[in-house]
Amino acid sequence: MLKQVLQAIETAVGPVNMAELSRQLGIERTALDGMIAYWVRKGRLQDDQAAEMTCAPAAAHCGPTCTGATTCAFVAKMPKSYSVPRE
């Protein structure tokens, strides 16, 4: 089942909707999230938000009081997305 999840993401053209993938593969959403986390840990997939979510403490709106990207009011929350790392 792990390989099916990886293959579905690798062969997808464009973004993969996790709810739809869960339905197509007949996997509970929480189980699918765990399987994707496994492939992220193994380096076969990358979490795009983790790679892009950075905070600029010197930015004019935050300055030295920046709380970080995970709690910053100026960082939009986007749906999770994963991609295959380029080698």
VENWOPE-V867484 format. One record per residue. RES is the residue in three letters. SS is DSSP state (helix for helix, strand for strand, loop for the rest). PHI is phi in whole degrees, 0 to 359 (none if undefined). NEAR is the number of other ideal C-beta (glycine too) atoms within 12 Angstrom. Layout:
res:RES ss:SS phi:PHI near:NEAR
res:RES ss:SS phi:PHI near:NEAR
//
This chain:
res:MET ss:loop phi:none near:19
res:LEU ss:helix phi:302 near:22
res:LYS ss:helix phi:293 near:16
res:GLN ss:helix phi:295 near:20
res:VAL ss:helix phi:296 near:32
res:LEU ss:helix phi:300 near:26
res:GLN ss:helix phi:297 near:20
res:ALA ss:helix phi:298 near:29
res:ILE ss:helix phi:285 near:34
res:GLU ss:helix phi:296 near:18
res:THR ss:helix phi:265 near:14
res:ALA ss:loop phi:292 near:21
res:VAL ss:loop phi:257 near:8
res:GLY ss:loop phi:92 near:9
res:PRO ss:loop phi:295 near:16
res:VAL ss:loop phi:253 near:30
res:ASN ss:loop phi:281 near:19
res:MET ss:helix phi:296 near:27
res:ALA ss:helix phi:295 near:17
res:GLU ss:helix phi:292 near:15
res:LEU ss:helix phi:297 near:29
res:SER ss:helix phi:301 near:24
res:ARG ss:helix phi:293 near:15
res:GLN ss:helix phi:299 near:18
res:LEU ss:helix phi:271 near:25
res:GLY ss:loop phi:67 near:13
res:ILE ss:loop phi:242 near:23
res:GLU ss:loop phi:302 near:16
res:ARG ss:helix phi:301 near:19
res:THR ss:helix phi:293 near:13
res:ALA ss:helix phi:292 near:19
res:LEU ss:helix phi:299 near:32
res:ASP ss:helix phi:301 near:21
res:GLY ss:helix phi:295 near:18
res:MET ss:helix phi:293 near:31
res:ILE ss:helix phi:294 near:35
res:ALA ss:helix phi:300 near:21
res:TYR ss:helix phi:300 near:20
res:TRP ss:helix phi:291 near:29
res:VAL ss:helix phi:293 near:27
res:ARG ss:helix phi:299 near:15
res:LYS ss:helix phi:281 near:15
res:GLY ss:loop phi:86 near:14
res:ARG ss:loop phi:277 near:24
res:LEU ss:loop phi:230 near:30
res:GLN ss:strand phi:235 near:24
res:ASP ss:strand phi:278 near:23
res:ASP ss:helix phi:295 near:21
res:GLN ss:helix phi:292 near:20
res:ALA ss:helix phi:297 near:19
res:ALA ss:helix phi:287 near:16
res:GLU ss:helix phi:264 near:16
res:MET ss:loop phi:281 near:21
res:THR ss:loop phi:233 near:15
res:CYS ss:loop phi:240 near:21
res:ALA ss:loop phi:251 near:17
res:PRO ss:loop phi:303 near:16
res:ALA ss:loop phi:273 near:11
res:ALA ss:loop phi:297 near:16
res:ALA ss:loop phi:298 near:11
res:HIS ss:loop phi:282 near:15
res:CYS ss:loop phi:247 near:19
res:GLY ss:helix phi:66 near:12
res:PRO ss:helix phi:288 near:10
res:THR ss:helix phi:267 near:15
res:CYS ss:loop phi:305 near:21
res:THR ss:loop phi:269 near:16
res:GLY ss:loop phi:103 near:16
res:ALA ss:loop phi:296 near:22
res:THR ss:loop phi:285 near:14
res:THR ss:loop phi:242 near:14
res:CYS ss:loop phi:291 near:20
res:ALA ss:loop phi:289 near:15
res:PHE ss:loop phi:265 near:17
res:VAL ss:loop phi:256 near:21
res:ALA ss:loop phi:284 near:11
res:LYS ss:loop phi:274 near:13
res:MET ss:loop phi:249 near:13
res:PRO ss:loop phi:298 near:14
res:LYS ss:loop phi:298 near:27
res:SER ss:loop phi:218 near:24
res:TYR ss:strand phi:228 near:33
res:SER ss:strand phi:216 near:24
res:VAL ss:loop phi:274 near:21
res:PRO ss:loop phi:298 near:17
res:ARG ss:loop phi:278 near:7
res:GLU ss:loop phi:262 near:6
//
